[in-house]
Amino acid sequence: MKQFFLLLVLMFTTQLSSQNNTIGVGEKLSFTASYNMSGLMTDIAQLTMETGQVKTSKATLLHLKCTAVTNTKWDGFFKIRDLYESYVSPTSLTPYLYKRDINEGGYYKFMQYTFSHKTNSVKSLMRKKNGKGEIYDKTATVKINADTKDIVSTIYHIRNLDIHKAIPGDVQSFKVIFDNEEMVINVKYLTKETINTVLGKKECYKLALSINGKDILKGSSNDNLLYLTADANKVPVYAKFKIPVGNGELRIKSATGLKN
């Protein structure tokens, strides 16, 4: 299921934005995840992305929460209960704390990043099960680039960029830390295209996706596409992807609490 979130993060970036004009508190996006089963695209899971507010002794943060849950009929085949969270500045979307808690077919893993932007590093905590089923912790300090973010905050950060300034054919790269490694994401802006969604007909930015040095996405650029609404909200409404174990789709199911 981590491929679904990786897919959502592969969006277009043209320049950094210092002010958040797109993401507000109380937004909730729901998606249906489908996978090609014996030649038929079958709905297997539901994804949810929602925002909230958290107050600490020092600041008020925007809480970005993403969950993935398999449909009940597929739990016996491969049960998924995944949670991804990021706590960011509500104005710049700069991440301070990231958590990932995944349970996939009996496989368990927890990751936590505490960002230190002054030292360009993250303190990492990884919690897993060993071969005996015993849980153990492993800590590390990972150096990162100044503009590197976690996967969740990047999704929301890119929605806040000025994509309307892109020219068809532009290719941009940006960095995401995942499993204690930085990944370089390349996204090519193709064109605008109007597609049918459950939200109605939507004019969208059509993007082609790839990752440097990783075998997460397969096929040509036309096999891995993402559509963002060409408006002030830049909602991801559709994606198709090809991964080592097959191909699938993400489709918007509902969108509430949009800021614009």
Summary of the structure (lengths in Angstrom):
residues: 260
radius of gyration: 17.8
end to end distance: 30.0
largest distance: 53.5
contacts: 827
relative contact order: 0.20
helix: 12%
strand: 57%
